[in-house]
Amino acid sequence: MAGTRSKQPTHSGEGHLVSNLITFVIYLAIFVVGLYSLTWLTLDNVWPMAICLGLGTLAYFVPFMMGRSDTAKELAEGRAAGL
């Protein structure tokens, strides 16, 4: 492979520093608000736990799905995406 000038595929998120930082800050804030909701948790009031579970799940799975590559099959076959 030495000496070839083929274009290597870029990594997911490469060259998107500002949008990655904004996404990180937003979903970290959602996660922290979920943890903060636990301060109102009592045995009589279960809503803070439901809020914590919902926001924690949202803060984990949405960025997880945003970072998922839809072109993994094409890259594995050696084709450029969209061609």
C-alpha positions as a LaTeX table, in Angstrom:
\begin{tabular}{lrrr}
\hline
Residue & $x$ (\AA) & $y$ (\AA) & $z$ (\AA) \\
\hline
Met1 & 0.00 & 0.00 & 0.00 \\
Ala2 & 2.97 & 2.29 & 0.30 \\
Gly3 & 3.11 & 4.78 & $-2.50$ \\
Thr4 & $-0.57$ & 4.76 & $-3.38$ \\
Arg5 & $-2.44$ & 8.03 & $-3.40$ \\
Ser6 & $-5.94$ & 6.70 & $-2.80$ \\
Lys7 & $-8.14$ & 8.90 & $-0.65$ \\
Gln8 & $-8.76$ & 7.37 & 2.75 \\
Pro9 & $-12.29$ & 7.74 & 4.17 \\
Thr10 & $-12.57$ & 10.33 & 6.91 \\
His11 & $-13.58$ & 9.33 & 10.39 \\
Ser12 & $-16.99$ & 10.15 & 11.77 \\
Gly13 & $-16.97$ & 13.64 & 13.23 \\
Glu14 & $-13.65$ & 14.62 & 11.71 \\
Gly15 & $-13.64$ & 18.33 & 10.96 \\
His16 & $-16.79$ & 19.04 & 12.99 \\
Leu17 & $-15.28$ & 20.30 & 16.25 \\
Val18 & $-17.78$ & 23.08 & 16.96 \\
Ser19 & $-20.88$ & 20.97 & 16.27 \\
Asn20 & $-19.42$ & 18.11 & 18.33 \\
Leu21 & $-18.77$ & 20.44 & 21.26 \\
Ile22 & $-22.27$ & 21.93 & 21.06 \\
Thr23 & $-23.82$ & 18.46 & 20.98 \\
Phe24 & $-21.68$ & 17.38 & 23.94 \\
Val25 & $-22.63$ & 20.42 & 26.03 \\
Ile26 & $-26.36$ & 20.06 & 25.29 \\
Tyr27 & $-26.55$ & 16.38 & 26.15 \\
Leu28 & $-24.29$ & 16.74 & 29.20 \\
Ala29 & $-26.66$ & 19.45 & 30.46 \\
Ile30 & $-29.64$ & 17.14 & 29.88 \\
Phe31 & $-27.86$ & 14.41 & 31.86 \\
Val32 & $-26.99$ & 16.78 & 34.73 \\
Val33 & $-30.61$ & 18.01 & 34.92 \\
Gly34 & $-31.67$ & 14.37 & 35.17 \\
Leu35 & $-29.31$ & 13.85 & 38.08 \\
Tyr36 & $-30.43$ & 17.11 & 39.69 \\
Ser37 & $-34.05$ & 15.90 & 39.57 \\
Leu38 & $-33.08$ & 13.23 & 42.08 \\
Thr39 & $-32.85$ & 15.88 & 44.80 \\
Trp40 & $-36.66$ & 15.84 & 44.97 \\
Leu41 & $-36.91$ & 12.03 & 45.12 \\
Thr42 & $-38.92$ & 10.65 & 48.06 \\
Leu43 & $-40.75$ & 7.39 & 48.63 \\
Asp44 & $-44.04$ & 9.18 & 48.01 \\
Asn45 & $-42.95$ & 11.01 & 44.87 \\
Val46 & $-41.58$ & 8.83 & 42.08 \\
Trp47 & $-41.66$ & 11.42 & 39.27 \\
Pro48 & $-38.08$ & 12.61 & 39.84 \\
Met49 & $-36.85$ & 9.04 & 39.25 \\
Ala50 & $-38.89$ & 8.79 & 36.06 \\
Ile51 & $-37.48$ & 12.12 & 34.90 \\
Cys52 & $-33.95$ & 10.98 & 35.72 \\
Leu53 & $-34.36$ & 7.72 & 33.81 \\
Gly54 & $-35.96$ & 9.45 & 30.83 \\
Leu55 & $-33.37$ & 12.23 & 30.55 \\
Gly56 & $-30.48$ & 9.84 & 31.18 \\
Thr57 & $-31.72$ & 7.55 & 28.43 \\
Leu58 & $-32.20$ & 10.51 & 26.09 \\
Ala59 & $-28.73$ & 11.86 & 26.89 \\
Tyr60 & $-27.15$ & 8.49 & 26.11 \\
Phe61 & $-29.05$ & 7.07 & 23.14 \\
Val62 & $-29.62$ & 10.16 & 20.99 \\
Pro63 & $-25.88$ & 11.00 & 20.64 \\
Phe64 & $-25.19$ & 7.27 & 20.26 \\
Met65 & $-27.53$ & 7.12 & 17.27 \\
Met66 & $-26.23$ & 10.45 & 15.90 \\
Gly67 & $-22.69$ & 9.08 & 15.78 \\
Arg68 & $-23.66$ & 5.85 & 14.08 \\
Ser69 & $-22.27$ & 5.48 & 10.60 \\
Asp70 & $-24.77$ & 4.67 & 7.88 \\
Thr71 & $-22.01$ & 3.92 & 5.40 \\
Ala72 & $-20.26$ & 1.06 & 7.20 \\
Lys73 & $-21.35$ & $-1.51$ & 4.62 \\
Glu74 & $-20.16$ & 0.60 & 1.69 \\
Leu75 & $-16.82$ & 1.33 & 3.36 \\
Ala76 & $-16.32$ & $-2.37$ & 4.14 \\
Glu77 & $-16.87$ & $-3.14$ & 0.47 \\
Gly78 & $-14.39$ & $-0.46$ & $-0.56$ \\
Arg79 & $-16.96$ & 1.81 & $-2.20$ \\
Ala80 & $-17.41$ & 5.50 & $-1.55$ \\
Ala81 & $-20.74$ & 6.41 & 0.02 \\
Gly82 & $-23.30$ & 7.96 & $-2.29$ \\
Leu83 & $-21.87$ & 6.54 & $-5.49$ \\
\hline
\end{tabular}
